[in-house]
Amino acid sequence: MACRANALDRQTNASIEKGKTNLLLTNATIVTVNETRDVVFDGAMAVVDGRVAAVGPSNEVEKAWGGPSATAVDLGGKVVFPGFVNTHNHLFQTLLKGLGDDMVLKDWLSTMTFPAATHLTPDDCHAAAVLGIIEGIRSGMTCELDYMYAHPRTGLDEPILQAMDECGIRGVFGYGAMDAGLDFGVDPGLINKSDDIIKELDRLCSTYDGASDGRLRVWAAPAALWSNSESMLRGLYEVVNDHGDGITIHVSETPFDREATVAEHGCAGTECLEKLGIDGPNVLMVHCVWLTDADIKRAAAHDYKVSYNPVSNMYLASGVAPVPKMLRSGVTVGLGVDGAASNNGQDMLELMKTAVLLQKVAERDPVALTAEKALEMATIDGARALGLDDQIGSLEPGKRADFVVFDPYASPKSVPLHNPVSDLVYSSAPGCITDVAVDGRFLLRDGEIVVLDESAALREAQRCADDLCERAGITNRGSGHAWTLPAGM
């Protein structure tokens, strides 16, 4: 796909990749999310070889880092944030937006998601991943974990890794599968042999860990505790430990999730992980809506991380994750948009606002969660959840130059700006994200995707979505979609 960057963008990207030119952002408010949570007004940031070299007052940084080798970008008073980290997604589901409306998780899986997943092709996976990544970039997402558990056939993984590379994001590819769960609605076409999956995970880790100048990593991502045998779960965790990687898994998303896990393993939640020996700080649990107090205590003891997915939890009526309890217990919590089939979008801005408001109303406490904590969850805490907090999640010297530029004047919703963090979380629109960079390389520049032909990618995704629905026999679309009213009406 053709790059549509202008001359300045091409020069900036190429020179940074070659390590010969500094990028100097000036005339900005910089929200660092560093240890002391400094916000630099009238600030500047210097980038050298893809890393942050300096952050500080404009006059000081420009004096030290300006000059003929620096490509200067005057941001005209815009706000710079660390790139947003999405800790949970299923990119193949971008082709399924709007097909799973108004269903509980069990029905959503058995009537739509699993049937579609059994018909996925490599072209579908690539188009879906590009679509989801583009939408994520437009809402400031620079890093994400894709949780690919559907393997009805071989060849579905490399297209997603290719899409991550083409789009320039920092990606963690979660490879998983299912070898159990038939009694709980898993489609037979998605059942895999544990030995085959474990061998393939080892190959993917060996091949792609650290690829694309270190931007790509591979984790294990078994679909759920109840849809995998003990041997599968233990084997996957052994592989990622051997490679220095992590494992992510859906845990206690719904009462059904816990009941099915007890039926398969004799216990649920963190007790089950502990029993299986999956007990290190490289464990990222997803959803955790129905964790008990004992579960949270174990999570803190083992330094388990949590991915909080409020939009998905609301969409499927799964419940409200006890995030304040987790935070008070010292558990690291990041944010996840989840797959678009249980969100209908990939919007990190919407996610941050929803994450805060849901906890406020659930707890009936206006400070149950705050805008500042939502930003931390979307940046440094998300980075910590993926084991990347030494590289990303804040803007400070030595870290990778993954950043987002926010323009409040791009939308009346964001004006006036009094507090940049509040504006971002409560009053922003996707159009306010004007620039996004990874390793100092612009992926979005002045509101335009510059790494590929966005229009062509969107049309290809629509074509693949239409074809997938035809092959899978999904009729809840177009004239086949029934007008749905609330229960009892």
N, C-alpha and C positions, 0 to 999 in steps of 0.2 A: 504494500500500500504506500502511496506517495506521501512524503512529508511536505506539509504546507507551511513550514517555518519561513519567516522573513529573513533577510540577510543578517540582521543583528542576532537573531536567535540561532541561526546556523553557525555563525562565528563563535557565539558564546558556548554553545554545546560542544562544538568540535574542539575548541581550545581547552576547555576544562577536561575533556576526555584525554587529551594529549598531555595534560598537566603543565601547560605553559602559560596560562593566563589566569589572573585572579578575577573573580566576580565581586563587585563592590556594590552592595545595596545601600542607598543613602536616603535621607529624608523620610524616615519611617518611625513608627512606634513598634518596638520589638518586644514581644511577650516571650521571655526566654524559657519559662518553666524549669529553670535551673534549681539548684538546691534551696536557694533563698528566694525563689520565685520573683526575680527581678523583672520589672517592666521598664524598658528604656524608652523614654519619650525623646523625640528629636534624635533618634539613634541611627546607627549604621551597622552593617555586618559585612565582614570580608570573608570570602570563600577561596581556598587554595586547594587544588587537586581534589575537589569533591568534598572537602571537609571545612568546617567552620574554623576560621583562623582568628577572628576577633569579633566581639560584640561590644558596643559602647556608644558614648556620645558621638554624634556625627563628626564634629571637628577633630576629635582625637583619632577616630578610626580612619577617616579620610587622610589625615596627615601621615599616619603610619603606613597605610596600605594603598593609597592612591598612587597615580603615576601612569606612565605610558603602557605598562603591562596589564593594567586593570581595566576590565570592561565594566563601566559604571552604569548603574540603573537607578535613576531617580524615581522613587516610589511616590513622590508627591503627597506625603502624609498618610499613606496607607499603613495597615497593620500587618506585621509579620508574626506568624505563629509557627511552632514546630509542625511538621507534617503529621496528619492524623493517622492513627493505627487502628485498623479494623481486625479484631481478634477472632472473628468467626464469619464464614461465608460458605455458600455452596454455589459457585459461579455457574454451574450448568443450569441452575434454576432460573436464571434471568430469562430463559425462553418460556417460562411458565407463569409469568406475571398475570395475576387476575384470574387464574384457573382454579385456585384453591380457596376462594372467598367463602367465609361463613361456615367453616367446618372445624371440628375439634381435631386434635393431632392424629388420632387413630384413623379417622375417616379420611383426613387429608393425605395420609401416607398411602392407605390401601386403595383409594379410588382415583388418585391423580398422580402423586409424586412417584410412587414405585412403578406404576405402569409406564409413565414417561421415561423413567430412568432406564428401564429395560430396553428401550429403543434408541438410546443415544449412539451417535456416530462420532468419529473424530472431528468431522466438520462442525457438528453441532457444538461440541465442547469448546472448540476454538472460537467460534462466533459468539457463543454465550459468554465466554471469559472476556473477550475483547469488549463486548457490550457492558458487562458489569464493571470492568476496570475503568472504562471511560466515564461511566456515571460516577464511580467512586472518586476519580481524579477531580471531576467537576465540583465535588463537595469537599475537596481538600485531602482525600485519602492518598497517602504516599506508600503505605505498607499494609498488606493484608494477608491473612491466612485463609487459604481456600481448602475446604474440608470435602475432599472428593471420595465418597464412600461407594459410589455406584460403578461397578465393573462388570457389566453384562458381557463384555467382550474386551479383547486387548486393544491397545492403541489409543486409549482415551486420556492418558495422563500427559504425554509429551505435548499435545496441542495446547493444554492449559499452561504448562510451563513456557511454551513458546509465546503464548499471548502475554504472559507476565513480562517476558524479556522484550518483546516488541513494544509494549506500552511503556517500558522503562521503570516500572514500579519495583519496590522491594517486596518480594513475595516469599511466603512460607507455604509450600505445597503439602497439604495433609493427605497422605495416602491411606485409604482404609477400605474395608469391605465387611461382609457379613458371612458367617458360616453357620448361623443359627437363627432362630426367630420365626420359623415357619408357622408355629402355632399362634403367633402374635401378629400375623399379617404380612410378613416379609415375602415378597414375590420370589418364587423359585428361581426365576431368571437372574436374580441378584445374589444368589448363594454361591460362595466361592470356597475352594479348598484352602484350609489354613496354610498348608505347606507352600502352595503356589503364591499366596499373598505375601507371606513372610519373605520368600526368596525375591519377589519383585520389589518389596520395600527395600531390601538390602541393595539391590541393583540401583534403584532410584537414588538412594542416599549416596552411594559410591559415585554415581554419574553426575548428579546435579548439586550436591551440597557445595556451596561456595562458587557456583557458576555465575556467569554474567558479572564479573568483577565483584563477586561476593554478595550480589543482591538476592540470590536464590538459595533457599534451604528446603530440606525435606523432613517432614515429621510423619509420625503414624497418626491415623485418624479413624479408628474403628467406629462404626456408625453409632453404636450404643452398647452399653453393658449387656442388655437383654438380647441383642442380636448377634452376639459373639460368644464363642466357647471360651473356657478357661485357657485352653492351649493356644488359641488364637491371640488372646489378650496378652498372655505372658510372652509369647513369641515376638509380637510386635514391639513390646516394651524392651525386650532384650536387644533387638536390633537397633532401636534408636539410642539406647544407652551405649552400645558399642560405637556408634557414630557421633556421640555427643549431641544428639538432637532431642526432641521432645515428643510428647504424645498428647493429643487432645481428644476428648470424648464427651458426648452428651450425657449428662448426669442429672437425674431427678427433675426432668423437665415437666412432668405431669404425674398425677397419681398412678396412671397406667404405666408409666415408665418405671416407677418404683415397684409396682406389683409384678410386672413382667421380669424385672431384674431379680426379685426374690424367687420367682418361679425357676429362673435359669441358674442362679448362683447361691440361693439360700440367704441372701442379704442384699441390701441396697445402698445407694449413695456412697459416701466415703468409706463406710465400713467394708463395702465390697471391694473398692480399690485397694484398701489396706490388706484385705484377705488375699488378694491376688498378687501382692508384692509390688503393685504400681504405686509407689509411695515416695517419690522424690519431688524436688522443686521444679522439675521439667514436666509436670502434669498440669494441663490446662483443662479444667472442667467447664462445660458449656451449659448455660441456662440456670441450673441449680435453683429453680423456683421452689422446690419442695424439700430443700435441705432442712434437717432438724438441727436443733441446737448442738446435739452431739456431733452431727456431720460437720458443722462449722468449726467446732473445737478441734476435730481431727484435721480439717483443712488447714487451720492455722499451724497445728503442730508439724504437719508434713510440708508446709509452705506450698500447698497446692494453689494454683492461680484459678481465677474465675472469669469467664466471658459473660457479661450481662447483655442480654438481647431484648430490651423492653418492647420494641415495636413488634417483633415476632411473638413475644409472649402475650401481648394484647391482641394481636390479630387472631391467634389460635385460642384465645381465652384460657391460656395455661395458668395464669396467676401472676403474682408479683414476687419477684425474687427478693429475699431478705437482705438486700444490699447494705443498709445501715448496720445491721448486726455483723455482717462479714467485715465491714470496714473497721468497726470498733474492736473486732477480734484480731485485726492485723492481717487479714486476707487481702492480697492484691486482686483488684477487680478492674478489668478492662472492658471496653465496649465492643459489641458485635452487631452488624446490621442483619446477620443471618441471610439465608438464601432468599432471593426475590420472590419465590413462591409462597413465602410466609411473611412477606414485608411489602411486596409490590414496588420496592425501590431499593436503592443502594446509597441512601443519602445520609452522610455522617452528621450534617447539620441538624436534620430532623431527629436523628438518633440522640444527639446530645440533649436537645430540649426535652424530648420525650423521657429520656432517662431520669432527668431531674424532676419533672412534673409528676411522673407516675409515683415516685417515692414520696413526694410532698403530700399527695392526696391519700396514698395508702397509709402513711404514718400520721396524717393530719398534723403535720409539723412542717412549717415553712423552711426549716433548716435541716430537714432530714437528708437532703442532698442539695448542693449549691452549684452555681455556674462554674466557680473555680474548680470544684472537684470534678465536674463533668469534663472540663478541659484536661485536667490531670489524667482522668480515665482514658481520654481519647489520645493522649500523648505519652507521657512518661510511664503511666501505669500499664497502658497497652503494650508499650515496648518491653516493660519488665515481664509481662505475661508471656511474651514470645522469646524471652531470654536475650533481648536486643538492647536493653537499657544502657549498656556501655557504648552503644553506637548511635542510637537515635532517641527520640522522645523529648529532647530539649535542645535549645540553641546555645551552645557553649563551645569554647575552643576544643578542638580535637574530635568532636563528633561529626558524623556524616551530615552534609548540608542538605537535609530533607526539610523543606519549608513550604509554607502556604502564605500567599499574600491576599489580604482581605481589604476590599474597598467599600466602605460604608456608603459612599455616594453612588454606588451602582444600583441601589434600591432605596425607595422612600421608607421601606420598613426599617432600615438600619440608621436612619437619621432622626434625631441627633445622636451622635456618639458621645457618651459621657464616660463609659467604662468599657474598654475594648473586649474584655472577657464576657461581660454581660451582653454586649451587642452581638458577639459571635453566637452565644448559646441561646439567647432568647429572641433576638431581633434580626436574624440574618436570613438571607435567601441565597440559593446556589449561585446566582449571578454575581454575588459579592466576592466570590472566589475568582480572582482574575489571573493569578499565577500560581503554579505548583511546580516544585522542582525536587528531584531526587539526585543525591550526589552532586548538587549544584547544576544539574542539567534540567532545563525547563521541559516539562511535559505539557503544561498549559501556559500560554503566554498571551497576555492581553485578552483573555477570554477565549482563546482559540487553542484547540488541541493541536499540537505541532509534531507529534510523533507518528501520526498516521492519518489517513483520510477518514474523518469521523463519519461523514455522510454515507460513504460506501459501507463502513462497518455496521451502521444502523440498519441499512437495507439488507445486508447479508444476514443479520440477526433475525429480522422479520421473516425472511425466506426460510431459514432453518427452523424457526418456531412454528411456522405454518406446516412445514413438512413433518416435523416431529409429532405434532398433534394428529395429523392424518395417520401416520404409522402406528401411533399408540391408541388410536380410536377415542381420543378425547374430544367430546362434543360440547363441552361447557364453554362455548365461544360463539361469537356472532349470533346468528338466529337460533342457535341451540342453547343459549343461556337464558334460563328462566328468570323472570322478575322476582326478586326475593324480598319478602317482608319479614319483620321480626316475628319471633315465635308467638303464637296465639292470635295473630291477626289474619 
